[in-house]
């Protein structure tokens, strides 16, 4: 005999939930934890990552929109080399870029950094 109406509705609800979940998941960008990058920099060296967090410190050159800023995602902090304007301290941002190690500017070594927008 055929399925009852309740069984058919339950089955169709599972399909709808799966479709909604798949749509939501595809729209979410995967963000790497800063602690993961800092704990294993060799794993992430020259790899593209996306991180998000709060800007806690900035270094910029007056009249030039490029500079650096430090982000904190709650798991750790990392410096970002900006190719755009440097965000304000306290601003929440998401950044895509490549992980670089041993970065030095004016005799100051920053260790592991994210080079924003590098392909």
Secondary structure, 3 states (H helix, E strand, C coil): CCCCHHHHHHHHHHHHHHHHHHHHHHHCCCCCCHHHHHHCHHHHECCEEEEEEEEEEEEECCCCCCEEEEEECCCCEEEEEECCCCCCCCCEEEEEEEEECCCEECCEECCCEEEECCC
